[in-house]
Amino acid sequence: MKLRKLMWIAWPAFLVAGLLEMLVFALVDPQDLHWFGEPLALSRQGIYTLAFFVFWGVTMLSSALTTLLTLSPFELNQGPLPARDPREGGPKQDGVG
């Protein structure tokens, strides 16, 4: 199930990053970009690659937040650790308690 949710996040983000890449670099020449007043010391292909991964990372964060917001309170509060019996400090017996 976690792999499926990861794909719900990664695949749409990949597609949007590709679209952003095309839109941004249709309007901006990578050789005209500057970082703190200095020209970037990367080739055009390097700038394209770096920008794609930045766009992909940002859109993955957006998709992950959307996926998190679709969880029910029960799914969200369900922890990976077994529940403990507060009287004994140990795990619950037979799922009761």
Backbone torsions as a table, in degrees:
resi	resn	phi	psi	omega
1	MET	NA	-36.6	179.8
2	LYS	-65.5	-36.8	178.0
3	LEU	-64.4	-38.7	178.4
4	ARG	-63.9	-43.4	178.9
5	LYS	-66.8	-35.9	176.9
6	LEU	-61.8	-40.5	178.2
7	MET	-69.4	-31.3	175.1
8	TRP	-63.5	-27.7	-179.8
9	ILE	-88.2	-49.2	-170.1
10	ALA	-73.9	-40.7	-173.8
11	TRP	-68.1	-50.9	177.4
12	PRO	-61.7	-35.6	178.4
13	ALA	-64.3	-38.3	177.8
14	PHE	-61.7	-46.0	-179.5
15	LEU	-64.1	-43.1	-179.7
16	VAL	-68.0	-37.6	177.6
17	ALA	-62.3	-39.5	176.4
18	GLY	-63.2	-42.3	176.9
19	LEU	-63.7	-45.0	178.5
20	LEU	-61.0	-40.3	179.0
21	GLU	-58.4	-47.6	-179.7
22	MET	-65.0	-43.2	-178.3
23	LEU	-66.7	-46.6	-177.3
24	VAL	-65.0	-47.4	-175.0
25	PHE	-83.8	-2.1	167.6
26	ALA	-76.5	-23.3	-177.4
27	LEU	-107.3	-21.0	-173.6
28	VAL	-122.6	132.6	174.2
29	ASP	-87.0	123.8	-177.5
30	PRO	-58.0	-28.5	-179.3
31	GLN	-73.7	-14.6	178.2
32	ASP	-88.2	-5.0	-177.7
33	LEU	-77.2	142.6	178.2
34	HIS	-128.9	149.8	177.6
35	TRP	-125.8	114.2	-175.6
36	PHE	53.7	42.4	176.4
37	GLY	82.3	-5.7	179.9
38	GLU	-108.2	141.7	175.5
39	PRO	-65.5	147.5	178.7
40	LEU	-67.2	137.1	-177.7
41	ALA	-92.3	36.4	179.2
42	LEU	-117.7	155.6	174.4
43	SER	-72.8	169.5	176.6
44	ARG	-57.7	-44.9	-178.8
45	GLN	-63.8	-37.2	177.4
46	GLY	-63.9	-41.3	178.5
47	ILE	-66.8	-41.8	177.2
48	TYR	-59.1	-45.1	-178.1
49	THR	-65.0	-48.8	-179.7
50	LEU	-60.9	-44.2	179.6
51	ALA	-63.0	-40.6	179.3
52	PHE	-59.9	-45.4	-178.7
53	PHE	-69.3	-32.4	174.1
54	VAL	-65.9	-47.0	177.9
55	PHE	-60.5	-41.8	-179.5
56	TRP	-64.3	-43.4	179.7
57	GLY	-62.9	-43.8	-179.3
58	VAL	-66.3	-42.5	-179.9
59	THR	-72.3	-27.5	173.5
60	MET	-67.4	-39.1	175.6
61	LEU	-61.2	-41.4	178.4
62	SER	-63.7	-45.9	179.2
63	SER	-65.5	-37.4	178.8
64	ALA	-65.2	-40.0	177.6
65	LEU	-64.8	-41.2	177.3
66	THR	-62.0	-43.1	178.5
67	THR	-63.8	-40.5	178.1
68	LEU	-62.6	-40.4	-178.6
69	LEU	-71.7	-16.7	178.1
70	THR	-85.2	-8.6	-179.9
71	LEU	-72.9	143.0	175.3
72	SER	-75.6	161.5	178.0
73	PRO	-58.5	-34.8	179.1
74	PHE	-63.5	-46.2	179.3
75	GLU	-64.8	-38.1	-176.7
76	LEU	-69.6	-38.4	-177.1
77	ASN	-88.2	-2.4	179.4
78	GLN	-76.5	115.8	-176.8
79	GLY	-91.9	162.2	179.4
80	PRO	-79.1	-15.2	-178.4
81	LEU	-90.1	149.4	176.9
82	PRO	-68.5	147.8	178.9
83	ALA	-67.5	147.9	-177.9
84	ARG	-113.8	147.9	176.2
85	ASP	-78.9	117.5	-175.8
86	PRO	-65.2	-23.7	-179.4
87	ARG	-74.4	-34.0	-174.7
88	GLU	-108.0	-15.1	-178.3
89	GLY	76.8	3.2	-179.4
90	GLY	-110.3	-177.5	179.3
91	PRO	-68.1	155.3	177.9
92	LYS	-63.1	148.9	177.1
93	GLN	-96.4	127.0	176.8
94	ASP	55.8	26.0	177.8
95	GLY	70.9	9.7	-179.2
96	VAL	-106.7	141.6	173.4
97	GLY	134.3	NA	NA
